[in-house]
């Protein structure tokens, strides 16, 4: 059976959003044991009702490095066998750069980029010890294209790609692969709020003429997390319907 994750323990940040919950559902179906994190206990309870109580659920604050480190220590205390990490959590706070406040910049960099570094630094030693691991980060098409009003978001997501490439070089000899996924426009609770004309304008810019689904990202995550993807590292997989071909 391809992509069998039985006996694999997976830490997923941002597990209750559109993409995160899709990853959790599909990984659950493939036999993985999940450590699901979110900023909301209610959303974690909702996810638990869907994928069951055999998994583990933690509230995680990614914006405060000290609090994050303490929470990760608590997780690692009982889960020293984590061998797959998916840094999916992310946030945006858009503003034109000339109007952007310091905390608007700092908060997005902390959540989207710095938290990745802190989490990987805590989890990687577990993988190094077992000489096996998969580290996957969910970046964005905006990391490559940039976007007006999203200088903080674009910088954080492009910073992820540079970080993961460097870590891929550092961890390759330890049997650990490190890759990123850059989704384009994906159906989500956020896109559902957009006017239909805006959705049509976006779709017209996409060669496949439609938005992606969260499952499109989840299945690529599954492949990169599998043993079958052992020869892929330092790569960025683009999932955007042809909107950006690189």
N, C-alpha and C positions, 0 to 999 in steps of 0.2 A: 504493500500500500504506500503510495507516494504521500509525502507531507504528513506523516504520522507523528504527532507531537506527544504521544503517550510517554509518561515519565519526564516530560520537560516542564520546567517551572518558569513562568513568564510574568515579568513585571510590566504593566501597561500604565503609563500616565495618561491623564485625560481620557479615561476609559468610558466615560458616560456621555460624551458628545456623539455626534453623528458618525464620524469615522471611528472613534475609539470603541463605541459600543458594537459596531459592526465587526471590528477586529476581535473583540472579546467573544462575540457569538460564534464566529467562524473558528477561532482557536479552541473554544470549548467543544465544538463539534469534532475537532481533530484530536481530542483527548488530552489537551494541555491542562495543567493546573495553573490557575491565574491568580495573580496579585493585582487587583484592580484599584486604581487610585483616582480621586476626584477632589475638587474643592467643596463638594456638596454631599452631605450624608444622605439627604433625601434621594438624590440621583443614584447614589450607590445602592440604596435600598431598592430602587426601581430596577436597577441592573441585576441585583441579586434575585429578584423575583423572576427574571427572565432566564438567567443561566444557572441559577441554583446556589445552594449554600455549601457546596464542596470546595468553593474557591474562597479567597481572602480579600477583604475590603478595607481600605485605609483612606482617611482624609489626609490630603497633602497640600501644604501651602508652598508653592513654588517661588513666590516673590520674596521670601525671607530666607536667606541662605542658612542662617543659624537654626531656625525652626525646621527647615528642610533636612539638615544634617541629623538633627535629633530624631526626626520621624524615620529617616532611612536607617538609623541605628536600631530603632525598634523593629523595623521590618526584617533587617538582616539577622537580628538575634534569633528569630524563629525560622528564617528562610535563607540559610547560607548556601542553598543549592540552586539559586536563581541562575539559569544559563541562557535566558533570552530576555532582552530588554528592548522595549519599544517606547521611545520618547515621543509621544503623540500630542501631549498637552500644548496648547498655544493660546495666545490672546492677541487681540488687536485693539488699538486706541488711536484712531486716525486723526490726523491734523496736518495742515500744511507746515512745512519745516519752519518757516519764519514765525509761525504762531505756536509752535509746539513747546510746551512747558517741560522743564527738566524732569519732573516726575512722570510725564507721559513717555518720555524717552527711556528713563531708567527702568520703569516698571516692565515695559515690553522686552527690553534687553534681558532683564533678570528672569522673566518667566520663560521666554522663548529660547534664550541662548545660554545664559549663565547656569540655569537649572540643569540643562543637559550636561554641562561639565561636572557639576557637583554630583549628580546622580551616577554618571558613568564612573567617576573617581571612586565612588563607594562600592559600586557593583562589579566593576572590572576585576578587582582582586579575587572575587569568588570564581570568576570564569578562568582567570589565570591559574588558579590552584588546580582546577579540573582540566585545564588545557583544552577547553571547548567553550564557545559562546557565540551568540548572535546579538549584535547591537544595531538597532534600526531607528532612525530619526525621521519624523515626518516634517519635511520642509515645505516649500511652496513654489509654484511657478513665479510668484512675485520676487523670489530670491534671485531669479535669472533676469526677469524683465524690468524690475522696479515698478513703481506705480506712484502717481501723484498722490500726495497726502498720506503715504505709507512709508516714509523714510525709515521710521523706527522698526516697523514690521519687516520691511525688505532687508534692512541691515541685520536683524536678528536671524532671519531665515537663511540668508546667504552666509552669515557667520557660522551657522550650523554645518553647512556643506564643507567649509574650510576646516572646521573642527573635526568633523568625522573623517575627512581624508587623512588628516594628520594622525588621528588615532588608529586608522586602518593600518598605517605604516608601523605604528608602535606595537600593535597587538597581533600582527599577522603571524609571527613566529610562535605565538601561544595558542594557535588554533581558533582564534576569534576573528570573525568577519565584522566589518563596520560599514554600513551603507545608509544612504538617505533615499527617501521617496519625495518627489516634488509634485503634488497634485495640482491640477488646474482648477477649474470651476466645478465643484462637487455639490450635488444636491444635499442640502442641510436645512436645519431650522432657520438659519440666517437667510439662505436664498429663498426659502418659502415666503419670507416677508417682502420680497422684492416685487415690484409691479411686473405684470406679465410682459409688457413691452420691453422692459429692461432685460428680462430673461431671453426674449426673442433676439434682442440686439447682441447679447452675449453669445447665444447659440449660433447666430449668423457668422460670428468670427471663428467658430470652431469647425474644422473640416468635417467631423462626424455629425455636426449639426445638432448636438445635444449636450447637456450637462452630464458629468460623470455621476456615478452612484458611489456611496460609501463602500459598497462591496468591492468596487474596482480597486480601491486602495487596500482593502483588507486582504484580498487574495494575493496581491503582490507582496504584502507584508508576510503572509503565510509562506510564500515561496522563499523569500529572503531569510526567514526564520528556520527553514528546514535544513536537514542534512544535505539535501540535494543541491543546495546553493553554496556548497563549500568553496567553489572557485570564484566567487563574486565578492569583492571587497573594494572599498574606496570608491564605489560607484554611486551615481544618482540616477534613479529610475524615474522618468517623467511620465505622468499619467494625466494627459490633458486633451485627448481627442484630436491631437494634431495641431492644436492652437499654437504651440511652440515646438519646433523640431530642432533639437540640438543633439 
